[in-house]
Amino acid sequence: MKPAIAVFAFSLCLAGLGIDTSFAQTDAEAYWNEVNKLDWQHPGAEGRLGQQATIKVPEGFAFLGDAGAKKFLELEGNPPRDNRYILAPTKLNWFSVFVFEPIGYVKDDEKIDPDELLATLKESDKAADEERRRLGLAALHLDGWFVVPHYDEETKRLEWATKLRTENNELVVNYTIKLLGRSGVMNAILVSNPSTLEGDIKEFKSALTEYSFNAGERYAEFRAGDKVAQYGLAALVVGGAAAAAAKSGAFKGLAKLIGVGVFGIVAAGVGFFKRLFRRT
């Protein structure tokens, strides 16, 4: 039996991720048809996040591997990228993107100054928008923190959320969790509607209880001689290589790198919610 799920004015009938789009306009129909063609993995499956980690797909969720995630993000208006993975509730009222950075072991003994980090991000904002326009993506402007950066030493998770606005003054929020491992950092990015973000964060964190680094990749398994990252927690918030460049005076040359890294995936949120919440 197909469970009916109400989303604003919509009633979406789902079987796995088979969505009845008879209510939709032509462009939305085409979008959902493409989404349904993707190779979604269902509850009980073990989603592989590259060679570094796995996540057991929880009830009510579905997972996309590398190829499917690449196509999904293209449908959301993002440039094609490899080695991304998607976890989303089957009603698709939000989704999360996973991507691993093999930067080495990040030492977590650094204090975080949110005001300083925000100033660095705003300095990159203009160059980031120029790069987005070059890629044919909508401009986005950083407003500030939605969730101030903070680090949990017990779980080895760094998390924060930025508020951004489109040229039409629409609010977009990107919520990011960075999970520290032995050889690098797994980024888990939540793309959500700001009006439902608090509840979505709870669902997202609950789903992350099924996440684990593979044996040999856990933070506690660090051994002398392993690669160590050249920067710490603060740089993870603003994009490691760009942050290091800022200290050396080469920030402007790498500003577009930080923009794509920090703001790039948020384009998905703009396209996603316009499609999902469009009224007939």
Buried (B, 14 or more C-beta within 10 A) or exposed (E): EEEEBEEEEBEBBBEEBEBBBEBBEEEBEEBBEEBBEBEBBEBEBEBBBBEBBBBBBBEEBBBBBBEBBBBBBBBBBBEEBEBBBBBBBBBBBBBBBBBBBBBBBBEBEBEBEBEEBBEBBEBBBEBBBEBBEEEEBBBBBBBEBBBBBEBEEEEBBBBBBBBBBBEEEBBBBBBBBBBBBBBBBBBBBBBBBBEEBEEBBEBBBEBBEBBBBBEEBBBEBBEEEEEEBEBBBBBBBBBBBBBBBBEEEEBEEBBBBBBBBBBBBBBBBBBBBEBBEBEE
